[in-house]
């Protein structure tokens, strides 16, 4: 699976041998934007290499989950997004969405979402769900701009103050943007 965000940025599936890059970007997102993720840097940094390797290998296979990156050929990725097919096989869940601050405002997030939606549609998914921290106004605005709507469900953020909202959107609509 491969798309583009712009002429110099390619959205592509992360390869199984790229688990160290995934670990590095995941740790960066959890460190730099800690308030907006349910996972904690202090927990993730202690994960053994085998956990990172296994997750990325399974995602690279693309059967039940995927991991995509925005790559411009420079060291480090400009952004990432993951997804998996939920228990209901007509539903997918978007996870671990992050764009590096230096790449924000360039269409990278929208391109990652579009490519993830294409993957979900190819797996027979009709709807994509995600959780977003209620306090993360920039992410909420992005998701709403591309077509996600609040489902009315919300849940406390584990181990922190605040709530996360559940948003959903038709997968085919997101894939066609």
Secondary structure, DSSP 8 states (H G I E B T S, - for coil): -EEEEETTEEEEE--GGGHHHHHHHHHHHHHHTGGG-SS-HHHHTTS-HHHHHHHHHHHHH-SSEEEEEEE-SSSS-SEEEEEEE-SSTTEEEEEEEEE-GGGTTTTHHHHHHHHHHHHHHHTT--EEEEEEETT-HHHHHHHHHHT-EEEEEEEE-TTSSSEEEEEEEEHHHHHT-
